[in-house]
Amino acid sequence: ATKLFSTKDHPTKTNVAKEFHDACDGKTNTLVIIKSGQYIAGGYTEVAWSSADTYIPVSKTSQAFVFSVNKQKVYDNKNTNNAIGGYDN
């Protein structure tokens, strides 16, 4: 495993989404872990990330899911057309 990005490495946190995509775009097989207060969640995809304003279809044979550590639950991807995506707002 290789750490690609951590908000601890970016103390100003002025544009975390951009910094995340600068580090992770084009990378496959990524595990994202998010901690907010007492909550821990995350997700995994084998498909490469891409910058904002794109949606990346994930085939039915690809693995993509999100999870909640607190609820001890894994949520499978139900929409293979919009499995990974982002947008500028």
TORNUDO-580227 format. One line per field, with one value per atom (N, C-alpha, C): x, y, z; residue in three letters; atom name; residue number from 1. Coordinates in Angstrom, 2 decimals, decimal comma, padded with zeros to 5 digits. Atoms other than C-alpha are relative to their C-alpha. Example, Ala and Ser with C-alpha at 12.3 -4.5 7.8 and 13.67 -1.06 7.14 Angstrom:
BEGIN
xx <- [000,89	012,30	000,90	-000,82	013,67	-000,77] .
yy <- [-001,19	-004,50	001,20	-001,19	-001,06	001,09] .
zz <- [000,00	007,80	000,00	-000,06	007,14	000,73] .
r <- [ALA	ALA	ALA	SER	SER	SER] .
a <- [N	CA	C	N	CA	C] .
k <- [1	1	1	2	2	2] .
END
This chain:
BEGIN
xx <- [000,84	000,00	000,88	-000,69	001,09	-000,97	000,84	-000,35	000,18	-000,05	-001,24	-000,34	000,50	-002,95	-000,48	000,53	-003,71	-000,19	000,20	-005,21	001,02	-001,05	-002,55	001,23	-001,12	-000,02	-000,29	000,42	-001,97	-000,64	000,53	-002,32	-000,95	000,90	-004,04	-001,37	001,26	-006,75	-000,85	000,73	-007,69	-000,81	000,74	-008,77	000,27	-000,26	-008,84	-000,39	000,44	-010,79	001,05	-001,03	-008,19	001,26	-001,21	-005,32	-000,17	000,29	-006,99	000,16	-000,07	-007,40	001,40	-001,39	-003,86	000,79	-000,73	-002,64	-000,56	000,64	-005,16	-000,49	000,49	-006,28	000,91	-000,74	-005,25	000,42	-000,39	-004,67	-001,15	000,99	-006,48	000,13	-000,01	-007,31	000,26	-000,18	-007,75	-001,00	000,82	-009,09	000,04	000,10	-010,32	-000,61	000,51	-010,82	-000,21	000,37	-012,59	-000,38	000,37	-012,78	-000,51	000,61	-015,12	-000,60	000,44	-015,52	000,16	-000,04	-016,39	-000,31	000,43	-017,50	001,16	-001,03	-015,27	-000,71	000,61	-016,29	001,02	-000,92	-014,70	-000,57	000,41	-014,80	001,20	-001,03	-012,87	-000,48	000,28	-012,71	001,26	-001,15	-010,50	000,17	-000,03	-011,28	000,77	-000,81	-008,94	-000,87	000,67	-010,04	000,23	-000,13	-010,58	-000,45	000,33	-010,92	-001,49	001,40	-014,20	-000,66	000,85	-017,02	000,02	000,03	-016,74	-000,65	000,50	-018,54	000,61	-000,69	-016,74	-000,87	000,79	-018,88	000,86	-000,67	-017,95	-000,78	000,70	-018,75	-000,51	000,57	-020,77	001,05	-001,05	-017,57	001,04	-000,94	-015,62	-000,45	000,32	-015,42	-000,02	000,11	-016,64	-001,02	000,94	-018,25	000,41	-000,27	-018,51	-000,33	000,23	-018,51	-000,06	000,06	-019,27	000,61	-000,61	-017,01	-000,96	000,89	-019,47	-001,21	001,17	-022,41	000,41	-000,53	-020,16	-000,79	000,78	-021,80	000,73	-000,53	-020,67	-001,18	001,06	-022,82	000,52	-000,41	-022,45	-000,48	000,38	-022,62	-001,23	001,23	-026,12	-000,16	000,12	-025,62	001,35	-001,30	-022,82	000,30	-000,26	-023,27	000,67	-000,53	-022,30	000,72	-000,62	-020,15	001,01	-001,00	-017,38	-000,22	000,19	-017,85	000,16	-000,12	-017,55	-000,41	000,34	-018,51	000,46	-000,32	-017,48	-001,30	001,22	-020,09	000,36] .
yy <- [-001,19	000,00	001,24	-001,28	003,55	001,11	-001,14	006,67	001,04	-000,99	009,10	001,40	-001,30	011,88	-000,08	-000,14	012,99	001,48	-001,41	016,24	000,47	-000,38	016,15	000,53	-000,49	016,77	001,39	-001,29	019,92	000,83	-000,67	022,02	001,16	-001,13	024,99	-000,46	000,57	022,80	001,01	-001,03	025,62	-000,58	000,62	023,36	-001,50	001,43	019,77	-000,83	000,77	018,49	000,06	-000,14	019,88	-000,76	000,69	018,58	-001,52	001,44	015,14	-000,45	000,41	015,01	000,15	-000,12	016,27	-001,25	001,18	013,28	-001,30	001,29	010,62	-000,23	000,21	011,22	-000,95	000,98	008,37	-001,22	001,12	006,04	-001,01	001,06	002,71	-000,66	000,78	000,44	000,88	-000,93	003,24	-000,27	000,09	003,02	001,37	-001,31	006,29	-000,19	000,06	006,63	001,42	-001,33	009,64	-000,07	-000,10	010,57	001,41	-001,28	013,35	-000,13	000,17	013,70	-001,45	001,40	010,26	-000,97	000,85	008,95	-000,35	000,49	006,84	-000,73	000,61	005,90	000,03	-000,02	005,38	-000,73	000,68	003,69	-000,58	000,64	001,59	-000,02	000,23	001,52	-000,49	000,44	-000,29	000,86	-000,88	002,31	001,27	-001,21	005,31	001,22	-001,26	008,66	000,96	-001,04	011,63	001,31	-001,31	015,36	000,31	-000,42	017,22	000,06	-000,09	017,45	-001,26	001,26	013,79	-001,06	001,20	010,60	-001,20	001,15	007,33	-001,23	001,22	004,29	-001,13	001,17	001,19	-001,22	001,17	-002,11	-000,86	000,89	-004,71	-000,95	000,88	-006,76	000,76	-000,80	-003,87	000,08	-000,15	-003,44	001,47	-001,35	-000,21	-000,07	000,00	000,26	001,08	-000,90	002,60	-000,76	000,71	001,60	000,97	-000,73	002,84	-000,89	000,74	001,69	000,02	-000,13	002,98	-000,93	000,88	001,06	-001,43	001,31	-001,88	-000,55	000,35	-001,94	000,40	-000,28	-002,09	000,24	-000,35	-000,43	-000,22	000,29	-001,94	001,10	-000,96	000,28	-000,50	000,40	000,18	000,69	-000,73	002,65	-000,04	000,16	001,50	001,13	-001,13	004,57	001,18	-001,14	007,06	-000,46	000,55	005,05	000,96	-000,94	007,63	001,29	-001,23	011,26	001,21	-001,25	014,83	001,13	-001,16	018,27	001,26	-001,31	021,86	000,73	-000,78	024,00	001,39] .
zz <- [000,00	000,00	000,00	000,07	-000,71	000,34	-000,32	000,88	-001,10	001,06	-001,89	000,50	-000,42	000,03	001,44	-001,35	003,56	000,28	-000,32	004,77	001,03	-000,96	007,50	-000,73	000,80	004,71	-000,59	000,56	003,71	001,11	-001,19	006,85	-000,27	000,25	005,20	-000,46	000,47	003,63	-000,77	000,74	001,26	-001,15	001,10	-001,63	000,03	-000,22	-000,42	-001,21	001,17	-003,45	-001,11	001,04	-005,88	000,40	-000,47	-003,75	-000,07	000,11	-003,58	-001,45	001,41	-007,36	-000,58	000,45	-007,96	000,38	-000,49	-005,92	-000,54	000,25	-006,95	-001,43	001,37	-010,56	-000,74	000,78	-012,79	000,80	-000,86	-009,83	000,08	-000,12	-009,72	001,37	-001,25	-006,78	001,21	-001,11	-004,25	001,11	-001,21	-000,73	000,65	-000,62	000,75	001,38	-001,36	004,50	000,49	-000,45	005,97	001,47	-001,41	009,64	000,24	-000,33	010,71	001,39	-001,38	014,44	000,41	-000,43	015,75	-001,13	001,10	012,35	-000,92	000,93	010,10	-001,12	001,17	006,58	-001,12	001,13	003,21	-001,19	001,20	-000,12	-000,73	000,81	-002,59	-001,44	001,41	-006,36	-000,70	000,79	-008,81	-001,25	001,16	-011,48	000,35	-000,23	-011,86	000,24	-000,26	-010,45	-001,16	001,01	-012,76	000,62	-000,56	-012,13	-000,11	-000,07	-011,60	-001,37	001,19	-014,12	-000,84	000,73	-015,09	000,87	-000,68	-014,19	-000,70	000,55	-014,67	000,19	-000,15	-015,41	000,56	-000,55	-013,47	-000,47	000,52	-015,13	001,14	-001,01	-013,29	000,58	-000,50	-012,92	000,82	-000,77	-011,38	001,45	-001,41	-007,66	000,37	-000,55	-006,10	001,11	-001,11	-002,71	001,00	-001,13	000,26	001,27	-001,26	003,90	001,17	-001,26	007,40	001,07	-001,10	010,22	001,20	-001,14	012,82	-000,09	000,19	011,34	-000,35	000,41	010,37	-001,19	001,17	006,96	-001,28	001,33	003,33	-000,91	000,94	000,68	-001,41	001,37	-002,79	-000,94	001,02	-005,85	-000,74	000,68	-007,29	-001,36	001,25	-010,17	-000,72	000,66	-012,45	-000,98	000,91	-014,70	000,68	-000,73	-012,00	001,27	-001,19	-009,64	000,63	-000,48	-009,34	-000,75	000,73	-010,12	000,86	-000,71	-009,21	-000,91	000,79	-010,31	000,69	-000,55	-009,85	000,26	-000,26	-008,16	000,45] .
r <- [ALA	ALA	ALA	THR	THR	THR	LYS	LYS	LYS	LEU	LEU	LEU	PHE	PHE	PHE	SER	SER	SER	THR	THR	THR	LYS	LYS	LYS	ASP	ASP	ASP	HIS	HIS	HIS	PRO	PRO	PRO	THR	THR	THR	LYS	LYS	LYS	THR	THR	THR	ASN	ASN	ASN	VAL	VAL	VAL	ALA	ALA	ALA	LYS	LYS	LYS	GLU	GLU	GLU	PHE	PHE	PHE	HIS	HIS	HIS	ASP	ASP	ASP	ALA	ALA	ALA	CYS	CYS	CYS	ASP	ASP	ASP	GLY	GLY	GLY	LYS	LYS	LYS	THR	THR	THR	ASN	ASN	ASN	THR	THR	THR	LEU	LEU	LEU	VAL	VAL	VAL	ILE	ILE	ILE	ILE	ILE	ILE	LYS	LYS	LYS	SER	SER	SER	GLY	GLY	GLY	GLN	GLN	GLN	TYR	TYR	TYR	ILE	ILE	ILE	ALA	ALA	ALA	GLY	GLY	GLY	GLY	GLY	GLY	TYR	TYR	TYR	THR	THR	THR	GLU	GLU	GLU	VAL	VAL	VAL	ALA	ALA	ALA	TRP	TRP	TRP	SER	SER	SER	SER	SER	SER	ALA	ALA	ALA	ASP	ASP	ASP	THR	THR	THR	TYR	TYR	TYR	ILE	ILE	ILE	PRO	PRO	PRO	VAL	VAL	VAL	SER	SER	SER	LYS	LYS	LYS	THR	THR	THR	SER	SER	SER	GLN	GLN	GLN	ALA	ALA	ALA	PHE	PHE	PHE	VAL	VAL	VAL	PHE	PHE	PHE	SER	SER	SER	VAL	VAL	VAL	ASN	ASN	ASN	LYS	LYS	LYS	GLN	GLN	GLN	LYS	LYS	LYS	VAL	VAL	VAL	TYR	TYR	TYR	ASP	ASP	ASP	ASN	ASN	ASN	LYS	LYS	LYS	ASN	ASN	ASN	THR	THR	THR	ASN	ASN	ASN	ASN	ASN	ASN	ALA	ALA	ALA	ILE	ILE	ILE	GLY	GLY	GLY	GLY	GLY	GLY	TYR	TYR	TYR	ASP	ASP	ASP	ASN	ASN	ASN] .
a <- [N	CA	C	N	CA	C	N	CA	C	N	CA	C	N	CA	C	N	CA	C	N	CA	C	N	CA	C	N	CA	C	N	CA	C	N	CA	C	N	CA	C	N	CA	C	N	CA	C	N	CA	C	N	CA	C	N	CA	C	N	CA	C	N	CA	C	N	CA	C	N	CA	C	N	CA	C	N	CA	C	N	CA	C	N	CA	C	N	CA	C	N	CA	C	N	CA	C	N	CA	C	N	CA	C	N	CA	C	N	CA	C	N	CA	C	N	CA	C	N	CA	C	N	CA	C	N	CA	C	N	CA	C	N	CA	C	N	CA	C	N	CA	C	N	CA	C	N	CA	C	N	CA	C	N	CA	C	N	CA	C	N	CA	C	N	CA	C	N	CA	C	N	CA	C	N	CA	C	N	CA	C	N	CA	C	N	CA	C	N	CA	C	N	CA	C	N	CA	C	N	CA	C	N	CA	C	N	CA	C	N	CA	C	N	CA	C	N	CA	C	N	CA	C	N	CA	C	N	CA	C	N	CA	C	N	CA	C	N	CA	C	N	CA	C	N	CA	C	N	CA	C	N	CA	C	N	CA	C	N	CA	C	N	CA	C	N	CA	C	N	CA	C	N	CA	C	N	CA	C	N	CA	C	N	CA	C	N	CA	C	N	CA	C	N	CA	C	N	CA	C	N	CA	C	N	CA	C	N	CA	C] .
k <- [1	1	1	2	2	2	3	3	3	4	4	4	5	5	5	6	6	6	7	7	7	8	8	8	9	9	9	10	10	10	11	11	11	12	12	12	13	13	13	14	14	14	15	15	15	16	16	16	17	17	17	18	18	18	19	19	19	20	20	20	21	21	21	22	22	22	23	23	23	24	24	24	25	25	25	26	26	26	27	27	27	28	28	28	29	29	29	30	30	30	31	31	31	32	32	32	33	33	33	34	34	34	35	35	35	36	36	36	37	37	37	38	38	38	39	39	39	40	40	40	41	41	41	42	42	42	43	43	43	44	44	44	45	45	45	46	46	46	47	47	47	48	48	48	49	49	49	50	50	50	51	51	51	52	52	52	53	53	53	54	54	54	55	55	55	56	56	56	57	57	57	58	58	58	59	59	59	60	60	60	61	61	61	62	62	62	63	63	63	64	64	64	65	65	65	66	66	66	67	67	67	68	68	68	69	69	69	70	70	70	71	71	71	72	72	72	73	73	73	74	74	74	75	75	75	76	76	76	77	77	77	78	78	78	79	79	79	80	80	80	81	81	81	82	82	82	83	83	83	84	84	84	85	85	85	86	86	86	87	87	87	88	88	88	89	89	89] .
END
